[in-house]
Amino acid sequence: MKTTRLLFATTLAAIATSLSAAEWPEWRGPGGQGHSKATGLPVSWSETKNVAWKAELPGRAWSSPVIEGRNIWLTTAIETPATKEDAARRLKANTGDQALTLLEKLELRALCVDRDTGKLTQNILLLSLREPQWVHALNSYASGTPVIEDGKLYCHFGALGNACLDTRAGKVLWTHTGLVVMHENGPGSTPVIWKNLMIFHLDGSDHQFIAALDKRTGKLAWKTPRSGEMNTNPQLKKSYGTPLLLAINGKEQIISPSSDWIYSYDELGRELWRVKYGQLGFSLTPRPVVGHGMIFMSTGYMKAQILALRYEGEKTPKIAWRYEKGAPTMPSPLLVGGELYFVNDGGIFTCLDAKTGAEHYRERLGGNYSSSPTFADGKIYVHNREGLTSVVKPGTKFEVLEKNPLPGKIFASLAAVDHALFLRTDTALYRIENKPATQAAR
C-alpha cells in the first residue's frame, strides 16, 4: 500500500508541474485529479450548520471555483432571454431534439469572492454577445471552469470566446473570439495552462479540433483538427472533454479525450498518438484520471464505458480493460489508491479495482449527477443536482458517512482548501467548515 501511494503521489506531482502556487488553480484542484490536501473537513452540514458564510451570486453558471490567496474566482453568465418569435426562428437551424435555452443578449463575467468574509468584491465584464448559440437546458453559458496562475485568470467559454483577466489590477488583458464551432448543447470544456499556452478543445457538430492560444497575448498559437474517423451523423461528433497534462515515458503530453478517440499532442499541437474507443462514444464531459501506469476515462454517450488505457512502457497506449455497467457521461472518475470510483448521471456509485477493472460494488446514492467527486481529508464528496452531498468512506465496502442537503442545485465541483469546502450551487457559493454548535451561520 505504501508503494502504491508513493507511485500515485509521484504521478500527481508530474501532471501538476506547470501549475502555479494557487491553492486551487483549476477544475478538480492541482493536477486536475480531484484530490485535495485539506484537513479537518466537515462530514455533516446544512444551511444552518457548519456554514461559515454564504455568498449570493448573480447570473447562471455551472463553473467551479478557483482559489489564489484570499480571492475565490468564478465565472457567470447574465442572460437576456430571446423572444418566442426569435427563438422559433433560430431553432430552425437545430438538427437535434434537445430542450434548449436561447438568448437575445449575453454577458460573460468574472466574479471574485473574499475567502475570509464571503463578500463579493469584483464583478468584471469579460465578453458581451448578441444572439449567442443556444445551450442545453441542463447546461449553462459559463460551465467551463477558469484557470488561475500568478494573478491571471484564463477563461474559456467555448465558441463564445476566451478572455484573460489580470486579477490584481481588475483589468481584462485580452479576449479572443475567432474560433467558432457549433456546440449544439453549449460550451462545456475547461482549458489547461501549459508553459505559455492556454489549451482547450472545440469539438462541435461541424468542426472538431484542439487549439492553443499564447497566454500572454491571446493570439492563436496553433490549431490541430481531429484526425480520427467518426460517425457521419453531426450530432455524434460533438464533445465537451477537458485535456490533461501527463508525462509519458519522460515526455510531457496533452491527453485529449474527444468523440470516438482519445488523442495525445505535443506542445506544438502535433499529434503523437490516438486510440479508438472501439464503440461509439461522443458528447463526453468527464476528465480522465491517471495512476498505476494507466489513463482512466469515460467514453460518454451512446453507451458509456470506463476505459483503462495502459501507457507505461507502450509507444501507443493499449486498452487494458473496459467496464460497461453504469459509467458516467458527465461526472469524472476518481482514483484513490488502488480503487477507481465514479458516479453515473443517474446516481449509481461504483468502486472498481483500478488495475484489473474488477467490481467491488455498485450502489445507488440517489438523485441525478453532473459534478465530479472529490477526495479530501480521507473522504469522498459527491454532489447531486438536487443539492445533496453524500460523504462516502473510501474502500472496497460501500459506506455513506453522511448526506448533507443545501437549497438549490449543484452542477459545479467543489474546492477544498485548508480546513474548508467551497461549494457552488446555482445561486450561491458556500464556505463549509467545522464550527461550534452554538455559532450560527451568517
C-alpha positions in Angstrom: 0.0 0.0 0.0 2.9 2.4 0.9 4.4 1.8 -2.6 1.1 2.4 -4.3 0.6 5.7 -2.5 4.1 6.8 -3.4 3.6 6.0 -7.1 0.3 7.8 -7.1 1.8 10.9 -5.4 4.6 10.9 -7.9 2.1 10.7 -10.8 0.1 13.7 -9.4 3.3 15.7 -9.0 4.3 15.0 -12.6 1.0 16.2 -14.1 0.9 19.3 -11.9 4.4 20.7 -12.8 3.1 23.5 -14.9 0.7 24.9 -12.4 1.2 27.9 -10.2 1.2 28.0 -6.4 -2.5 28.8 -6.3 -4.2 26.7 -3.7 -6.9 25.5 -6.1 -5.8 26.6 -9.6 -8.2 24.7 -11.9 -11.1 22.3 -12.1 -10.7 19.4 -9.7 -7.7 21.0 -8.0 -3.9 20.9 -8.5 -3.3 18.4 -11.3 -7.0 18.2 -12.2 -7.4 14.8 -10.4 -10.0 15.7 -7.8 -7.6 15.4 -4.8 -7.1 17.9 -2.0 -4.6 18.2 0.8 -7.1 19.9 3.0 -7.6 18.5 6.5 -10.1 18.8 9.4 -13.0 19.0 6.9 -16.6 18.6 8.0 -18.6 15.4 7.4 -22.0 17.0 8.0 -23.6 20.4 7.2 -26.9 22.1 6.3 -28.0 25.6 5.5 -27.8 26.4 9.2 -24.9 24.0 10.3 -21.2 24.4 9.7 -21.7 27.2 7.1 -19.1 30.0 7.7 -20.7 32.2 5.1 -22.9 32.1 2.0 -22.3 34.5 -0.9 -25.2 35.1 -3.3 -24.0 35.0 -6.9 -25.5 36.9 -9.8 -26.3 35.1 -13.1 -26.4 31.5 -14.0 -23.3 29.3 -14.4 -22.0 25.8 -13.5 -18.3 26.6 -13.4 -16.4 25.6 -10.3 -14.4 28.0 -8.0 -10.6 28.5 -8.3 -8.7 30.0 -5.4 -5.5 32.1 -5.1 -4.7 33.7 -1.7 -7.8 35.4 -0.3 -9.6 35.5 -3.6 -12.1 33.0 -4.9 -12.8 33.4 -8.6 -15.8 32.1 -10.6 -17.4 32.9 -13.9 -21.0 33.6 -14.5 -23.5 34.4 -17.3 -26.0 37.2 -17.3 -28.8 36.2 -19.6 -31.4 38.2 -21.5 -33.9 35.7 -23.0 -34.9 35.8 -26.6 -38.5 36.5 -27.6 -40.6 33.5 -28.5 -40.7 34.6 -32.2 -36.9 35.0 -32.3 -36.3 31.7 -30.6 -38.6 29.8 -33.0 -36.7 31.4 -36.0 -33.3 30.4 -34.6 -34.3 26.9 -33.6 -34.9 26.0 -37.3 -31.1 25.6 -37.6 -31.0 23.0 -34.8 -30.5 19.4 -36.0 -31.2 17.7 -32.7 -34.2 17.3 -30.4 -32.8 18.6 -27.1 -34.5 21.0 -24.7 -32.7 24.3 -25.3 -32.3 27.9 -24.0 -31.9 30.8 -26.4 -30.9 34.4 -25.5 -31.1 37.8 -27.1 -28.1 39.1 -25.2 -25.4 37.5 -23.0 -22.8 38.9 -20.7 -19.9 36.7 -19.5 -18.4 37.9 -16.3 -15.7 37.1 -13.7 -16.7 37.2 -10.0 -14.4 37.5 -7.0 -15.5 36.4 -3.5 -13.4 37.2 -0.4 -12.3 33.9 1.0 -12.5 35.1 4.6 -15.7 37.1 4.6 -17.8 35.8 1.7 -18.1 39.4 0.3 -18.5 39.7 -3.5 -15.6 42.1 -4.2 -15.4 42.1 -8.0 -17.8 41.6 -10.9 -16.0 42.2 -14.2 -17.4 42.0 -17.7 -15.3 39.8 -19.9 -17.4 39.3 -23.1 -20.7 40.6 -24.4 -22.6 38.9 -27.2 -25.9 39.2 -29.0 -27.8 36.1 -30.1 -25.3 33.6 -28.8 -25.7 29.9 -29.7 -28.3 28.0 -27.7 -27.4 25.8 -24.7 -29.0 22.6 -23.5 -31.5 23.1 -20.7 -29.0 21.2 -18.3 -26.1 23.4 -19.4 -25.1 27.0 -18.8 -23.2 29.6 -20.9 -20.4 29.5 -18.3 -19.8 25.9 -17.5 -16.1 25.7 -18.1 -14.0 26.4 -15.0 -11.3 29.0 -15.4 -7.6 28.5 -14.6 -5.8 30.9 -12.2 -2.0 31.2 -12.4 0.2 34.0 -10.9 -2.7 36.5 -10.7 -4.0 35.8 -14.2 -7.5 34.3 -14.7 -7.8 32.4 -18.0 -11.4 31.9 -19.0 -12.8 29.7 -21.8 -16.4 29.9 -22.9 -16.2 27.5 -25.9 -17.2 29.0 -29.2 -18.3 32.2 -27.4 -14.7 33.2 -26.8 -11.8 33.4 -24.4 -10.5 36.0 -22.0 -7.6 36.7 -19.7 -8.1 38.8 -16.6 -5.4 40.5 -14.5 -7.0 39.7 -11.1 -4.8 42.1 -9.2 -5.5 45.1 -11.4 -9.1 44.0 -12.2 -8.3 44.5 -15.9 -9.1 42.4 -19.0 -5.7 41.8 -20.7 -7.0 40.2 -23.9 -10.0 38.5 -25.5 -10.1 36.0 -28.4 -13.4 35.2 -30.3 -12.0 33.9 -33.6 -12.5 30.1 -33.0 -16.1 29.0 -33.6 -17.9 25.7 -33.8 -21.5 24.6 -33.4 -21.6 23.1 -29.9 -25.3 22.0 -30.2 -25.6 21.8 -26.4 -23.5 24.9 -25.5 -19.9 25.2 -24.2 -18.7 22.6 -21.6 -14.9 22.2 -21.9 -12.4 23.6 -19.4 -8.9 24.8 -20.5 -5.4 23.9 -19.2 -2.3 26.1 -19.0 1.0 24.6 -20.2 4.1 26.8 -20.3 3.0 29.8 -22.3 -0.1 28.2 -23.8 -3.8 28.1 -23.0 -5.1 24.9 -24.5 -8.7 23.8 -25.0 -11.0 21.6 -27.0 -13.6 22.7 -29.6 -15.4 19.6 -30.8 -18.6 20.7 -32.4 -21.0 19.0 -34.8 -19.4 20.9 -37.7 -15.7 21.1 -36.8 -13.6 19.3 -34.3 -10.1 20.4 -33.2 -7.8 21.2 -30.3 -6.3 24.7 -30.1 -3.8 26.8 -28.1 -3.6 30.5 -27.5 -0.5 32.3 -26.4 -1.5 33.0 -22.8 0.4 36.3 -22.8 -1.3 37.9 -25.8 -4.4 35.7 -26.7 -3.1 35.2 -30.2 -3.6 31.8 -31.8 -0.5 29.6 -31.4 -1.8 26.5 -33.1 -4.9 24.7 -34.1 -5.0 20.9 -34.9 -8.0 19.2 -36.5 -9.0 15.8 -35.1 -7.7 13.1 -37.4 -9.7 10.0 -36.4 -12.6 8.9 -38.5 -16.0 9.5 -36.8 -19.7 8.8 -37.4 -21.2 10.7 -40.3 -24.1 12.0 -38.1 -23.1 15.6 -37.0 -24.8 15.1 -33.6 -22.4 12.2 -32.9 -19.3 14.2 -33.5 -19.6 16.8 -30.7 -17.8 16.5 -27.3 -17.0 18.6 -24.3 -13.9 17.0 -22.9 -11.1 18.7 -20.9 -7.4 18.0 -21.7 -4.9 16.7 -19.1 -1.2 17.2 -19.0 0.8 14.0 -18.4 4.4 12.8 -18.7 4.6 9.5 -20.6 8.0 7.8 -20.9 9.6 11.0 -19.8 7.8 13.2 -22.4 5.1 15.7 -21.4 2.0 15.4 -23.5 -1.5 16.8 -23.8 -4.0 13.9 -23.2 -7.1 14.9 -25.1 -10.4 12.9 -25.0 -12.8 13.5 -27.9 -15.6 11.7 -29.7 -14.7 8.1 -30.5 -11.0 8.7 -29.9 -8.5 9.8 -27.2 -5.5 11.7 -28.6 -2.1 12.9 -27.4 -0.4 16.1 -28.7 2.9 17.8 -28.0 3.3 21.5 -27.1 3.3 22.4 -30.8 0.0 20.7 -31.4 1.4 17.8 -33.3 -0.4 14.5 -32.8 1.7 11.9 -31.0 -0.9 9.0 -30.9 -4.6 8.2 -30.9 -6.6 5.3 -29.6 -10.1 4.4 -30.8 -12.7 3.5 -28.1 -13.9 0.5 -30.0 -17.5 1.6 -29.6 -19.4 4.8 -30.3 -18.6 7.5 -27.7 -19.5 11.2 -28.0 -20.7 14.2 -26.1 -18.4 13.3 -23.2 -17.5 15.7 -20.4 -15.6 13.7 -17.8 -11.9 14.4 -17.4 -9.5 11.4 -17.3 -7.6 10.5 -14.2 -4.2 8.7 -14.1 -2.3 6.2 -12.0 -0.7 2.7 -12.0 0.7 3.5 -15.4 -2.9 3.9 -16.9 -5.3 6.5 -18.0 -8.9 6.0 -16.8 -11.7 7.7 -18.7 -15.4 7.6 -19.7 -16.4 7.5 -23.3 -19.7 9.4 -22.9 -22.8 8.6 -25.0 -24.0 6.3 -26.7 -23.4 3.5 -24.2 -20.9 4.9 -21.7 -17.9 2.8 -20.8 -15.0 3.2 -18.5 -11.7 2.5 -20.3 -8.3 1.9 -18.7 -5.5 2.6 -21.2 -2.1 1.3 -20.2 0.6 3.8 -21.3 3.6 2.7 -19.2 6.2 1.2 -21.5 4.0 1.5 -24.5 4.6 3.6 -27.6 0.9 3.9 -28.1 -1.4 3.1 -25.1 -3.4 -0.1 -25.2 -6.8 -0.7 -23.7 -6.1 -2.8 -20.6 -9.7 -3.3 -19.6 -13.2 -1.8 -20.1 -16.3 -1.6 -17.8 -19.7 -1.1 -19.3 -22.1 -1.0 -16.3 -23.3 2.4 -15.0 -20.4 4.5 -16.4 -20.9 8.3 -16.3 -21.4 10.7 -19.2 -20.9 13.8 -17.1 -19.1 13.2 -13.8 -15.4 12.4 -13.9 -13.9 9.3 -12.3 -11.8 9.5 -9.1 -8.8 7.4 -8.3 -7.9 6.8 -4.7 -5.1 4.3 -4.1 -5.9 1.0 -5.8 -9.6 1.8 -6.3 -11.4 3.7 -9.1 -14.7 5.4 -8.1 -17.4 7.0 -10.2 -21.0 8.0 -10.0 -23.1 7.9 -13.1 -25.6 10.6 -14.1 -28.5 8.6 -12.5 -26.8 8.2 -9.1 -25.2 4.7 -9.2 -21.9 4.8 -7.3 -19.3 2.2 -8.4 -16.0 1.1 -7.0 -13.6 -1.0 -9.2 -10.1 -2.4 -8.8 -8.1 0.1 -10.8 -5.6 -2.4 -12.0 -8.0 -5.1 -13.2 -11.4 -3.5 -13.6 -12.9 -6.0 -11.2 -16.0 -4.7 -9.5 -16.0 -4.2 -5.7 -19.5 -2.7 -5.5 -22.3 -0.8 -7.3 -24.7 1.0 -5.0 -27.4 3.6 -5.5 -26.8 7.1 -4.0 -30.0 8.6 -5.4 -30.6 11.7 -7.4 -29.1 13.0 -10.7 -25.4 13.9 -11.1 -23.3 16.3 -13.2 -20.4 17.4 -11.0 -17.3 15.3 -10.3 -16.4 13.7 -6.9 -13.5 15.0 -4.8 -11.2 13.1 -2.4 -10.2 15.2 0.6 -9.3 14.5 4.3 -9.8 10.8 3.8 -13.3 11.2 2.5 -15.1 11.2 -0.9 -17.5 14.1 -1.5 -20.2 13.5 -4.2 -22.9 16.1 -5.1 -26.2 15.6 -6.9 -28.1 18.2 -8.9 -30.8 18.3 -6.3 -28.3 19.9 -3.8 -27.4 16.8 -1.7 -23.8 16.0 -1.0 -23.0 12.4 0.1 -19.8 11.8 2.0 -18.5 8.3 1.2 -15.8 6.4 3.0 -13.1 5.1 0.6 -12.6 1.4 0.5 -13.9 -1.8 -1.1 -17.1 -1.8 1.0 -19.8 0.8 0.4 -20.3 3.1 3.4 -22.0 6.5 3.3 -20.9 8.6 6.3 -23.5 11.4 5.9 -25.9 13.0 3.4 -26.0 16.8 3.5 -28.7 18.9 1.8 -28.4 22.5 0.6 -31.1 24.5 -1.1 -30.6 24.9 -4.8 -29.0 22.8 -7.5 -25.3 21.6 -7.7 -23.6 21.3 -11.0 -20.2 22.6 -10.0 -17.4 20.5 -8.4 -16.1 21.7 -5.0 -12.8 23.2 -4.0 -11.2 22.1 -0.7 -8.5 24.3 0.8 -7.1 24.3 4.4 -10.0 23.3 6.6 -12.9 24.4 4.4 -15.0 23.3 1.5 -16.1 25.8 -1.1 -19.2 24.6 -2.8 -21.2 26.4 -5.5 -24.9 25.9 -6.0 -27.0 27.5 -8.8 -27.5 30.7 -6.7 -24.7 30.9 -4.1 -21.2 30.0 -3.0 -20.8 28.4 0.4 -17.8 28.1 2.7 -18.4 25.0 4.8 -16.2 24.1 7.8 -16.5 22.7 11.3 -17.9 25.2 13.7 -19.1 25.2 17.3 -22.7 24.1 17.5 -23.7 27.4 19.1 -22.3 29.6 16.3 -24.9 30.4 13.8 -24.3 30.8 10.0 -24.1 34.3 8.8 
